[in-house]
Amino acid sequence: MTVWIVVVVVGLVSIVFKAAGPVFVGKRTLPPRVESVVALIGPVMLTALVVTQTVGGDQQIVLDARLPGVAAAAVAVWRGAPVVVAMLVAAFVTGLLRLVS
């Protein structure tokens, strides 16, 4: 039961944080430096999540077939592929390496 209380509280706090920006800033424009930082928050958080899920293990770093898969997806995105195609490339490379090893 306490897990669900934590989940609800974290969800409510997230909603409050997301709503706080438009409420406090309103129609005012942010300084360019702040706008550039805000624009980077999403990609940085996504990158942190991908890296954590790729090499994170139980109290250790795990280097397995997922890392080349993520690298292949990064190259695909860098070359201009849509995100769905990059995900398929990552799955294919990871699966192929797991099949071979």
HULIN-V113491 format. One record per backbone hydrogen bond with DSSP energy under -1.0 kcal/mol. NH is the residue of the N-H (numbers start at 1). CO is the residue of the C=O. Records with the same first field share a line. If there is no record, write none. Layout:
NH->CO + CO
This chain:
5->1
6->2
7->3
8->4
9->5
10->6
11->7
12->8
13->9
14->10
15->11
16->12
17->13
18->14
19->15
20->16
23->19
24->20
25->21
26->22
28->25
35->31
36->32
37->33
38->34
39->35
44->40
45->41
46->42
47->43
48->44
49->45
50->46
51->47
52->48
53->49
54->50
55->51
56->52
57->60
59->57
62->55
67->64
69->65
70->66
71->67
72->68
73->69
74->70
75->71
76->72
77->73
78->74
79->75
80->77
81->76
86->82
87->83
88->84
89->85
90->86
91->87
92->88
93->89
94->90
95->91
96->92
97->93
98->94
99->95
100->96
101->97
